[in-house]
Amino acid sequence: MTEIEQKTGMTDAECRQWDDYYTKNTFEPGPNLLKQGVKPGFARNTLL
């Protein structure tokens, strides 16, 4: 077992696959209000 496999329980190929996945698919915390059509500065009115 390599050091990565011992620490994570994943093989090098699995690590590369997850690295590629999270590199290409960015994480957006919370709702993206711009995609929902809310203009900047008006979010406080929308969230109430």
N, C-alpha and C positions, 0 to 999 in steps of 0.2 A: 504494500500500500504506500502511496505517496503521502507527503505531508498534508496536501489539500484534502485527500480522501479521509485521512484520519481526523482532521479538524471539522470537516463539513459532512462527511458521509456521502459525498458526491464524487463522481469520477471527473477527470479533466474535461471530457466531452460534455458532460452535463453542465459543468461550470461555464464552458464556452457558450452553450446553448442559452443559458439564463442570462449571461452577459450580453449576448446579441439581442435577446428579447427586450431587456430593459434599456438597452441603448437605442433601439428603434422605436419602442413604445414608451413615451415619456409619461411619468406619473403626474397627474394634476389633482392636488388635494382640493376637495370641495367641488361645488358645481362651477362650470365655466359660464359665467354670466354673459360674456360677449357672444358665445355661441347661441345663447337663449334670447339674444336680441336686446339685452339691457345695456344702455349706453353708460360710459364712464361718468361717475358723479351721481347717478340715479340708483345705485345699488341699495342705499339705505331705505329708499321708498319701496323697493321691490321685496326686500327681505322681511318687512314687518307684516 
